[in-house]
């Protein structure tokens, strides 16, 4: 498995929530994820510590490159066959297909002692018209076009998956990814950092990668996340996400 800093993240930094989201699908149902938000399920609970410990062991046991936080060019390395697996999303499908062709295939990372039961799936694109727009009418026309079959074909040809319900893609890799949830029996989850408090996300972005790289322990990393959650006002740990 290859890791590092590349454009497949939100920036030129290691982004831990692709893996850690799947790690949490291995121990909690979609409904139980609410406990991570409310505090009912502590970040320091034994089962969460166990998942982070096993994830960090991928590096120490030689399943990854050693320079997981600094290696660049991981997309090109994977595309040229220098690694067996890459944790990524549908947005890089076209790039990876150019290098690997029919040798490329998706799967849900099995971060579970039992059979993998979840897949991370959510709409990845959002379009809106800003109040400050100097051309709101034209912008609305563009948004309406983005919901048409014609636009869906352009999106599909670029290797992406149209977000509009009922519209499909002809890309075989994209269809394999969609099938993981539709016919593969996997429960769809959101990205974990989309459904927990931003304060916890900020701390996790530093502590999870430190645990993966071995510069801190899983226990200390999760204790920092638990402390961040406890600092959040009670009204932001209720039954409704705020």
Secondary structure, DSSP 8 states (H G I E B T S, - for coil): ----BSTTSSSSS--THHHHHHHHHTT--TGGGHHHHHSSS-TTSHHHHHHHHHHHHHHHTTSS-S-TTT-B-HHHHHHTTS-S-----GGGHHHHHHHHGGG--------SSSS--EEE----------TT-S-HHHHHHHHHHHTSHHHHHHHHHTT----STT-----HHHHHHHHHHHTS--EEE--GGGSS-HHHHHHHHHHHHHHHHTSS-HHHHHHHHHHHHHTS-GGGSSSS--
